[in-house]
Amino acid sequence: MNQFVMSMGLLALAGAAAAAVTPSPVWPAAPLTMGDALDTALAQNPAIRKGRQDIEEAYGISMQLRSAALPKFTGTGNYGALDRGKIEKITVGGGNSFSFRTDESWSADLTITQTLIDGGKMRSSLRAAKLTKDAALRNFESLVSDTLLNVRIAVDDVLLDAELIVTQEASVNLLEKELTDTQRRYDAGTVPQFNVLRASVELANARPRLIKARNDYRIAKNNLATLLGYDIPSGMGEDIPLQISGKLAPSTNDVELSTSISKAYQQRPELAAARTTERLRHEDIVQARSDYYPKLSGQAGYGWASRVYGPNGGNPNLEDEVHGWSVGLVANWSIWDFGLTQGKVKAAKATQEKARIDIDDLYRRVEQEVRTAHSTLIQSRETLESQGKVIEQGQEALRLAVARSEAGTGTQLDVLSAQTALTDARTTYVQAEHDLVVAQQRLARAMGEGIAVHSATSGSSK
């Protein structure tokens, strides 16, 4: 899984040269494992696909920032024609005449321009270009992590609802058997009709729980299909044929709270993105301050133009040309702008300070998220451990209640109560398994584990 995530990260780092048309996802023909679901989400989930486009957008912005520090190469050309009657001619001695323009003219120039001095704005643009790409990747990591967590939980929900269906079906089957046995005894005259009515009521009360479990299972599969980017084929009924293989299997290894918090500070992509954003805001200050200083640009070029005068003072042909090179320096300095630059610097400083406040607040919220996830993990672990032998005890209690009832020393109430207790124990145990698995997955996400598409940036701990 980590290797596949790394591959996705490298793909994001490289960027796509051109947008490719994504084919419609093919409906799975075989049951999906957890790994299959995660791989499918990485390839097809709409949020992840849009996240890749956000990276492309950030790369485009980065190119714009970088271009500010690079030379500009431009080419210009023009052609013009005038009515000859609009051209003024001057006659000189000997009857010769000449004019200061021609009826047709053209020119072409190639020029390269490079900013030489700009108060540090060029270097800042280069740094901002790199930071923009880094922030985009960190945000993409966060998006992928959230999406994969949602997919994991959705798969766990499908597995949970499938187990609950089995549990509720077992309960209904037990109650149907109890009703059949009670009806047989009533027909034989050994029990009153009240026992039959009570067994019927218990069976009727159990069936809605089975109906609900089946409905939850259908909804969970639809939710998973949406996260995986599948289009449900037309004409398919409410129970889509999306199967998940595997079982709920919580890990036995838990991480201490202090270790969890430390890892979160080091690994959470949101923190890295916030730190990168604060550095970007610092570059905004540098670029705003650059307007305090003079600017100097250099130009060099080569040009061609049609001649104005022909050889020996005669009229030129359109093909006659002059050409040559040119170089120059352009300097400008905004000496007084009535507080414009000062206002820009002040606003940029305020924005950077807000970014620093966001970082401090994000550290607190990350720690709170880790603490909450860790506490929920403890609760889920203790709940599951408390239910370790309850199912075995419930099965034994039901067996004894049935045996006593058949021997005439027990009551129908004992049997029904034992059946209900066993169903509750099975339901609680499966739910506890699910809650523990989800708690472990949420804690892993809170620690920033499971996704890494970029090398660590500086300042990885608080």
Sequence and secondary structure as in RCSB ss.txt:
>XXXX:A:sequence
MNQFVMSMGLLALAGAAAAAVTPSPVWPAAPLTMGDALDTALAQNPAIRKGRQDIEEAYGISMQLRSAALPKFTG
TGNYGALDRGKIEKITVGGGNSFSFRTDESWSADLTITQTLIDGGKMRSSLRAAKLTKDAALRNFESLVSDTLLN
VRIAVDDVLLDAELIVTQEASVNLLEKELTDTQRRYDAGTVPQFNVLRASVELANARPRLIKARNDYRIAKNNLA
TLLGYDIPSGMGEDIPLQISGKLAPSTNDVELSTSISKAYQQRPELAAARTTERLRHEDIVQARSDYYPKLSGQA
GYGWASRVYGPNGGNPNLEDEVHGWSVGLVANWSIWDFGLTQGKVKAAKATQEKARIDIDDLYRRVEQEVRTAHS
TLIQSRETLESQGKVIEQGQEALRLAVARSEAGTGTQLDVLSAQTALTDARTTYVQAEHDLVVAQQRLARAMGEG
IAVHSATSGSSK
>XXXX:A:secstr
 HHHHHHHHHHHHH  SS          SS B HHHHHHHHHHH HHHHHHHHHHHHHHHHHHHHHHTTS EEEE
EEEEEE  GGGS EEE GGG EEESS SEEEEEEEEEEEEEESTTHHHHHHHHHHHHHHHHHHHHHHHHHHHHHH
HHHHHHHHHHHHHHHHHHHHHHHHHHHHHHHHHHHHHHTSS HHHHHHHHHHHHHHHHHHHHHHHHHHHHHHHHH
HHTT    TT  SS    B S     S    HHHHHHHHHHH HHHHHHHHHHHHHHHHHHHHHGGGS EEEEEE
EEEEEE SS GGG    TT EEEEEEEEEEEE     TTHHHHHHHHHHHHHHHHHHHHHHHHHHHHHHHHHHHH
HHHHHHHHHHHTTTHHHHHHHHHHHHHHHHHHTSS HHHHHHHHHHHHHHHHHHHHHHHHHHHHHHHHHHHTT S
   S   S    
